[in-house]
Amino acid sequence: MLLDNKTRYLQIAFNDDVSLVRSILPGIVENPRIFIEAGTPYLKREGMRGLREIRRFWSGHIVADLKIVDGAVGEVDMVRQFGATAITALGNAPEETLNLFINRCQQLGVISMIDMLGVDDPLAVLRPLATPPDVIVLHRGRDEESNRRKLINYRHISRVRSKYDIVISAAGGVDLKEARSAIFNGANMVVANLVSPGHAWTGISTTSDVAGMARQFLETIE
């Protein structure tokens, strides 16, 4: 177990381009409870160069949000080489892929995260696995944020906790209010997206005092 189940963590997701990393990341005070995420759109846009740039400014944990669905070993090896210390796979991926993903992460000392985006029952994903991941992410997708009936499924937390000693992360439209709700419902980690002006998603505005907001999040989830 690479994480402490009694500690509450904040994950800050960069989803735009490398210029935003250069302008914002140096101002965030390093803290072992803060993870910096190279979001899926960011990785698609900037590739491994972008991951390496995050590592240039951050010596703590970096999440490569690959959402792996196949070719797990090669993808884990690739992002680990460029500085990732935590990696995501998609819960809808084949069981074989998830087992290979978790095993390779263990071999390399990397935190394995299974993103449950689009998964109705996380336990149905976890039960067949040879070894559970370090983290599962209860994720309401960006496109789902516009649907007020779509909520982060906190009801799964107690069900998963009764079977597995793993960290549970909440993602998707997380602001300070949602972060409080996530922790109240038993999550260990919250994921806050950096949101640029003009985007409808909820998170931390890139025009705000991001370092100050990070401190507020840490205080809120303490």
For each residue, the residues with C-beta under 8 A, 3 or more apart:
1: 4 5 134 165
2: 109 111 134
3: 7 9 111 134 135 167 188
4: 1 7
5: 1 165 166 167 188
6:
7: 3 4 33 188
8: 33 183 188 189 190 221 222
9: 3 33 34 35 167 169 188 189 190
10: 33 34 35 189 190 192 214 217 218 221
11: 34 35 36 37 63 169 171 189 190 191 192
12: 28 34 35 36 37 192 194 204 210 214
13: 37 39 63 65 191 192 193 194 203
14: 20 21 24 25 36 37 38 39 42 54 194
15: 39 40 41 42 193 194
16: 19 20 41 42 45 194 196 206
17: 20 21 42 45 46 50
18: 21 22 46 49 50 53
19: 16 22 23
20: 14 16 17 23 24 194 196 206
21: 14 17 18 24 25 50 53 54 57
22: 18 19 25 26 53 57
23: 19 20
24: 14 20 21 27 28 194 206 210
25: 14 21 22 28 36 54 57 58
26: 22 57
27: 24 210 211
28: 12 24 25 34 36 58 210 211 214
29: 211 214 215
30: 34 58 59 60
31: 34 60 214 218
32: 60 61
33: 7 8 9 10 218
34: 9 10 11 12 28 30 31 60 61 214 218
35: 9 10 11 12 60 61 62 63 86 189
36: 11 12 14 25 28 54 58 60 61 62 63
37: 11 12 13 14 62 63 65 191
38: 14 42 43 46 50 51 54 62 63 64 65 84
39: 13 14 15 42 43 65 193
40: 15 43 44 65 66 67
41: 15 16 44 45
42: 14 15 16 17 38 39 45 46 50
43: 38 39 40 46 47 50 51 64 65 66
44: 40 41 47
45: 16 17 41 42 50
46: 17 18 38 42 43 49 50 51 53
47: 43 44 50 51
48: 51 52 78 79 81 82
49: 18 46 52 53
50: 17 18 21 38 42 43 45 46 47 53 54
51: 38 43 46 47 48 54 55 62 64 79 82 83 84
52: 48 49 55 56 82 83
53: 18 21 22 46 49 50 56 57
54: 14 21 25 36 38 50 51 57 58 62 83
55: 51 52 58 59 62 82 83
56: 52 53
57: 21 22 25 26 53 54
58: 25 28 30 36 54 55 62
59: 30 55
60: 30 31 32 34 35 36
61: 32 34 35 36 85 86 111
62: 35 36 37 38 51 54 55 58 83 84 85 86
63: 11 13 35 36 37 38 84 85 86 87 88 111 113
64: 38 43 51 79 84 86 87 88
65: 13 37 38 39 40 43 88 115
66: 40 43 75 79 87 88 89
67: 40 88 89 90 115 117
68: 71 72 75 76 87 88 89 90 93 97 101
69: 89 90 92 93 94 97
70: 93 94 97
71: 68 74 75 97
72: 68 75 76 89 93 97 98 100 101 104
73: 76 77 100 101 104
74: 71 77 78
75: 66 68 71 72 78 79 87
76: 68 72 73 79 80 87 101 104 105 108 110
77: 73 74 80 81 104 108
78: 48 74 75 81 82
79: 48 51 64 66 75 76 82 83 84 87
80: 76 77 83 84 85 87 108 110
81: 48 77 78
82: 48 51 52 55 78 79
83: 51 52 54 55 62 79 80
84: 38 51 62 63 64 79 80 87 110
85: 61 62 63 80 110 111
86: 35 61 62 63 64 110 111 112 113 134 135
87: 63 64 66 68 75 76 79 80 84 101 105 110 111 112 113
88: 63 64 65 66 67 68 113 114 115 137
89: 66 67 68 69 72 93 97 98 101 112 113 114 115 133
90: 67 68 69 93 114 115 117 118
91: 98 114 115 116 117 118 119 122 125 136
92: 69 117 118 119 125
93: 68 69 70 72 89 90 97 98 101
94: 69 70 97 98
95: 98 99 128 129
96: 99 100
97: 68 69 70 71 72 89 93 94 100 101
98: 72 89 91 93 94 95 101 102 114 125 129 133
99: 95 96 102 103 129 130 131
100: 72 73 96 97 103 104
101: 68 72 73 76 87 89 93 97 98 104 105 112 133
102: 98 99 105 106 112 129 130 131 132 133
103: 99 100 106 107 130 131
104: 72 73 76 77 100 101 107 108 110
105: 76 87 101 102 108 110 111 112 133 134
106: 102 103 109 110 112 131
107: 103 104
108: 76 77 80 104 105
109: 2 106
110: 76 80 84 85 86 87 104 105 106
111: 2 3 61 63 85 86 87 105 134 135
112: 86 87 89 101 102 105 106 133 134 135
113: 63 86 87 88 89 133 134 135 136 137 169
114: 88 89 90 91 98 125 126 133 135 136 137
115: 65 67 88 89 90 91 136 137 139 171
116: 91 119 122 125 136 137 138 139 156
117: 67 90 91 92 137 139 141
118: 90 91 92 141
119: 91 92 116 122 124 125
120: 124
121: 124 125 156
122: 91 116 119 125 126 136 138 156 159 160
123: 126 127 156 159 160 163
124: 119 120 121 127
125: 91 92 98 114 116 119 121 122 128 129
126: 114 122 123 129 132 136 160 163 164
127: 123 124
128: 95 125
129: 95 98 99 102 125 126 132 133
130: 99 102 103
131: 99 102 103 106
132: 102 126 129 164 166
133: 89 98 101 102 105 112 113 114 129 136 166
134: 1 2 3 86 105 111 112 113 166 167
135: 3 86 111 112 113 114 166 167 168 169 189
136: 91 113 114 115 116 122 126 133 160 166 167 168 169
137: 88 113 114 115 116 117 169 170 171 191
138: 116 122 152 153 154 156 157 168 169 170 171 187
139: 115 116 117 152 171 172
140: 144 145 150 151 152 171 172 173
141: 117 118 144 145 172
142: 145 172 201
143: 146
144: 140 141 147 150 172
145: 140 141 142 150 172 173 200 201 202
146: 143 200
147: 144 150
148:
149:
150: 140 144 145 147
151: 140 154
152: 138 139 140 170 171 172 173 178 182
153: 138 156
154: 138 151 157 170 181 182 185 186 187
155: 158 159
156: 116 121 122 123 138 153 159 160
157: 138 154 160 161 168 185 186 187
158: 155 161 162 186
159: 122 123 155 156 162 163
160: 122 123 126 136 156 157 163 164 166 168
161: 157 158 164 168 186
162: 158 159
163: 123 126 159 160
164: 126 132 160 161
165: 1 5
166: 5 132 133 134 135 136 160
167: 3 5 9 134 135 136 188 189
168: 135 136 138 157 160 161 186 187 188 189
169: 9 11 113 135 136 137 138 187 188 189 190 191
170: 137 138 152 154 174 178 179 182 185 187 189 190 191
171: 11 115 137 138 139 140 152 174 190 191
172: 139 140 141 142 144 145 152 191
173: 140 145 152 178 201 202 203
174: 170 171 178 179 182 190 191 192 193 202 203
175: 178 179 192 202 203 204
176: 179 180 216 217 220
177: 180 181
178: 152 170 173 174 175 181 182 190 202
179: 170 174 175 176 182 183 190 192 217 220 221
180: 176 177 183 184 220 221
181: 154 177 178 184 185
182: 152 154 170 174 178 179 185 187 190 221
183: 8 179 180 186 187 190 220 221
184: 180 181
185: 154 157 170 181 182
186: 154 157 158 161 168 183
187: 138 154 157 168 169 170 182 183 190
188: 3 5 7 8 9 167 168 169
189: 8 9 10 11 35 135 167 168 169 170
190: 8 9 10 11 169 170 171 174 178 179 182 183 187 217 221
191: 11 13 37 137 169 170 171 172 174
192: 10 11 12 13 174 175 179 203 204 213 217
193: 13 15 39 174 201 202 203 204
194: 12 13 14 15 16 20 24 203 204 205 206 210
195: 199 201 202 203 204 205 206
196: 16 20 199 205 206
197: 205 206 207
198:
199: 195 196
200: 145 146
201: 142 145 173 193 195
202: 145 173 174 175 178 193 195
203: 13 173 174 175 192 193 194 195
204: 12 175 192 193 194 195 208 210 213 214 217
205: 194 195 196 197 208
206: 16 20 24 194 195 196 197 210
207: 197
208: 204 205 212 213
209: 212 213
210: 12 24 27 28 194 204 206 213 214
211: 27 28 29 214 215
212: 208 209 215 216
213: 192 204 208 209 210 216 217
214: 10 12 28 29 31 34 204 210 211 217 218
215: 29 211 212 218 219
216: 176 212 213 219 220
217: 10 176 179 190 192 204 213 214 220 221
218: 10 31 33 34 214 215 221 222
219: 215 216 222
220: 176 179 180 183 216 217
221: 8 10 179 180 182 183 190 217 218
222: 8 218 219
